[in-house]
Amino acid sequence: YDRGRTWQGRHPFTGIDLGMTSRHDYMVEGRNECLFFLSAAQPEVYGPNHNDRAFVARTVDGGRTFEFLSWLTDRKSIRTRSVMPSAVRISASHLVAATRRKLKNSDTRRNSNWIETSVSTDNGASWQYLSKVADTDRGEENGSPPAMVRLRDGRLAIAYGYRSWPLGIRAKISADEGKTWSDEIVLRDDGHIWDLGYPRMMQRPDGKLVTIY
């Protein structure tokens, strides 16, 4: 209540009986209502150390209780890790969410790490695969999460770390609500280590985009 100087808690996610993991996103819908984009450890997801599956929950009483709405990924990709969602609203019922994905190849011991988007047309009650945005390395490391915003002109912008050489932060733009994405825009390619940090992105009042990581 004092802009981050002091804190009260911790407060449980009452109503969500899942072992929640990692970073989340949220979308304030009103004075008492908010959508939370979270993840939980699920035994069906192939890890073994990263068995997150992304999902959506909702509160309508200011965070006192929560309701599980839906998984962000379908049963076809249940073995693939999905975590650290970043979501935007297109309309009253239309949402787009980007997630960090990972699948480990047990034969080659290399990872497939990428970012993909899912779409909901019923305000988060169900989701379908929409598009692959980008690979986040060449299989050497553990991928990187997305940061996505909807620009004032309606386009979507997404930023992410690239964890193979040349190490850096990259971005893409979508002009069709996440169905397709532009060529990569290199924000920096001079990283000294692969873990450059997790990005956040926002649009300033003058229209410029700021990416922090």
Secondary structure, 3 states (H helix, E strand, C coil): CCCCCCCCCCCCCCCCCCCECCCCEEEECCCCCEEEEEEEECCCCCCCCCCEEEEEEEECCCCCCCEEEEECCCHHHCCCEEEEEEEEECCCCCEEEEEEEEEECCCCCCEEEEEEEEEECCCCCCCEEEEEEEECCCCCCCCCCCEEEECCCCCEEEEEEECCCCCEEEEEEECCCCCCCCCCEEEECCCCCCCCCCCEEEECCCCCEEEEC
